[in-house]
Each structure stands twice: as C-alpha cells, then as structure tokens.
Amino acid sequence: MARQVLSGIKVLELGQLIAGPFAAKTLADFGATIIKVEPPVNGDPLRKWRMLHEGTSVWWEAQSRGKQSICIDLRQKEGQDMVRTLAAQADMLIENFRPGTMEKWGLSPEELHALNPGLIMVRVSGYGQTGPRSQEPGFAAIAEAMSGLRYLNGEPGRAPVRAGLSLGDTLAGLHGALGVLLALYERDARGGKGQVIDVSLFESIFNLTESLLPEYSVFGAVREPAGAALPGIAPSNAYRCATGEYVLISGNGDGIFQRLMHSIGRPDLAEDPGLAQNDGRAARAQELDDAIGLWTQQRTPDEILPAMKDANVPAGRIYSVRDIANDEHYRARNAIATLRAASGIDVEMPNVAPLLSETPGAIQARAPLLGEHTDQVLKDAGLDEATIRTLREKGVIA
C-alpha cells in the first residue's frame, strides 16, 4: 500500500450517527487512526439504522470502515477521565453533541487544550456553538429547510421534498474534514497550535447555495422551486422520452446550445442571435424546453443519448442504485469498493474519494464490532490490566 497522507495522525471520535462520524470516516480513508468512542451496551445508534444484516446495519459497515471501537460511558466521571487521557495523546477530536454537552462533562476546549495544546477539536452541531438557536436540537432535515435548500427542492406549487439522503449531515462532515486539515496545516507547517472548528449543519448547506442570497440582496429576487429545471440557466432540464423515462440534457453553454439545436433539427434556434448567450436563452427557457421535449418524446433513451454524445452535448440517464452497481464507468474508475464485514458478508460501498496520485487513500479495515478494540486502545494509552478490569466491573467500559 502506498504511503497515506494522514498516516500517524490519531483522531478521537466522540460523535454518533452521521455528521461527525462521516468526517472521521473521510480522515480514516487517508490513513488517520480513528478511535471511535461508543456508549456501552448499544453503541452508536447507526448500528441499527435502515437495513440490517444479522442485527447490524450495512450502512454502519460503510460509515465506520477503518475505525477502532472502544466502549466508554461518558456519563461517568471515570469515563470522562479516560477521554481526557486519550485526548492528551490525540491530534484531533471530533464530536457532534448538542453544544454544552462537552462542557457539562468537563471536556471543554479550554480543559482539553490545557492537557494538549496541539489538539484540533471539531465540533459539529445543528446551529453552531453560538447564536440564539445554538442550544436547540438540530437534525439535517431541519438544517436543509433553514438553509434554503428545501424551499427550492420540489415542483412549483407542491410540497418541498428531500433528496432521500442526509445531505446536511454529510456536507457538515465534509466541512469538518476540511476544517481539521486546514488546522493541521496551520499547526504542523506553520508552527501554530490546536484550535476549535465550529461546524453547523445549516451553514454547511448554506455555503453551497450559489447565487441565492446575492440575487436577493441586489434585486430582491426570491428563487422559487422549479422542479428539474435550473432557473436562469437554459436549456437544462429532465425531458420525457417515448418510453416514459426521463433523460437529463444540459445545453446551457453557448457552443453546446448550438450543437444541441442542430442535433434535434432546429437550426433556426441555433442561429437565432437572441439565443446566442445565456441571458437570452433564460428569457425563452420554456420555448427551448418545448422544442427539446418534442424531440425526446418521439425517441427512446437509447436513441437520444448516442445522438447527444455525437453532438458533444452533456446528457445522461437518471440512475437508480441498480444502474450504479452495474455501470462500467463506475467499475473502471474503481469507484465501488467491496468490504467483508465481521459477519462474513461482502458489502459494496462508495470507494475512497478524491483520488490522490502520490498518496492515495485506501480503506484500512472493516467496520469494528462494538467495543472490539477497548482493551488494546486503553493499554496503548497507558492503563494496566487491573485498572481496565476495575473499570469494566464498574460498567464504565465494555
């Protein structure tokens, strides 16, 4: 295996479910050692989310790959003491509890930095560590609504819809991973010290909303839901085919638009000077969608997509997961990994991304059993067997 860029970096993960653990999973894929602290008995609730195989979620197998699991009861003083011991030896700590929880346990940034000035601490929450809503429970669905995403996501005049994924959580996890890498560079390359990265779910999504706020601030324009279209950028939409399926066609570049119009037999639109640039096309978006739709409705996807490819126009089917699992490009790119779970089944999952040429990431190991590494991690931290046995008898560890 090639050298990995985060090899030797130790991360203490206190988070549960999605956002914090997704950040840690991303770091694990590039070589970081992740010590995941789980509550005794049941562990991270994600172990029981969605579809289970022999009592364990297959989502867990993807989210927790490459991590070590230790069970510590953080509600007990001895458990909090163990976290201090582990944090004193770690490079990073990731948590996604409600703001104030770590302080209640005596694990505030100030207290942990007194033990380890170089500790980089990622704090993921719904609304951030400050502000009037900071103490409220925050879930991705609510953050997606607050960020403006849910307002846009849907058909005009109908109830807003969600994407079917916890986008707010994973986007916050990616922002957390970015934050710790920036802080690591500051600490190690510039002689800085540890710091706190405050990541909120709503700001992580809001950061991706493009021109939404600038257009409102300058023009008072409120972007409305537009289904599969992209208002102000045309033509770009989902178009119905003769089979009842839909294909996506994006002809919104100036040259691309001309090639698209010639391909569908509309040279008049291709040569119309009023459509030469996007602002003119956006004003006549419905006319263009009608022209493209008339052409696609008389053809199957197997006729449409080769024609688009020949014209060098971006187009594609709308994939289900079945399409993904059987797509030759996914396989050629090695974008799908197969990992054997502790139960013995093989689980396919997204492989490591992005791809680095010199220090590529790689999945380190399968997802851990609950508490699988408790004894070894605590021994490595300096605890002797008698102490570990006493802690187990008290129910502090499992």
HUWO-V518398 format. One record per helix or strand of 3 or more residues. SS is the DSSP state (H for helix, E for strand). FROM is the first residue (numbers start at 1). LEN is the number of residues. If there is no record, write none. Layout:
BEGIN
ss from len
SS FROM LEN
SS FROM LEN
END
This chain:
BEGIN
ss from len
E 10 4
H 19 10
E 33 6
H 45 4
H 58 6
E 67 6
H 77 12
E 92 4
H 101 4
H 109 7
E 120 6
H 140 7
H 149 4
H 167 23
E 196 5
H 201 6
H 212 8
E 236 5
E 246 5
H 254 10
H 267 4
H 273 3
H 278 6
H 285 12
H 301 10
E 314 4
H 321 5
H 328 5
E 336 5
E 346 5
H 374 7
H 385 9
END
